[in-house]
Amino acid sequence: MDRSMVFLLVFPLMGATFLDEVARKNEEGNRLFAEGKFEEALKRYRDAQLQNPEAPQLHFNAGDALYKQDTYDGAIQEFGRVLNTGDPTLLAKAYYNIGNAHFRQNRPQEAIGAYKKALELKPDDLDTKINLELAQRLLDEQQEQQQDQEQQQDQEQGEDQKQGEQEQQQQDQEQQQGEDQSEDHREGEMTREEAERLLEALKDREREAQKRRRLRLLGRRYTGNEW
């Protein structure tokens, strides 16, 4: 299951103007996020990041806004920038959302790894346990489908090989029959009349071929441009 959480910011001692400006942009982003205007919220978080690029809460909020726009790789990148925080609660939420983003992209193995890290930080989180179980089921289904596909491919390859062998056998048989028939013709004796008819047919074919060659030569002389 999905859940989103945007954060207010708590800063160490800094100039009041700087604090007010970053906090204001983050709060505007949170308001837009709550209204479902995720693209506009992201712009506010980006503006705040320009002034305080190291704030993990801003990266988390930007990751949430990207996630809501189905930009999962970008969300994973933003959540990943939260992982150096010393806040275990925020860190657990970041791992949870990373798992969700992987799950949405049908990458259950990566999702499982992220959920397990979240549970190390927050062992009693029910949502994370449920999503971990769902990711494991998805992984099992994918592995089962892959095994079925591999078995089907092996079966098809075996059938193709068998068919190829049968076709080769048939070709060998036909070739052998042709050789036998050719041998029969060689063994038969040609009469003088048959030899004369064959010779005359060859002469006729040669005369016809010469005629066609002459016509082609004439045609080439009058085709126009020569390339």
Disulfide bonds with the S-S distance in Angstrom:
none
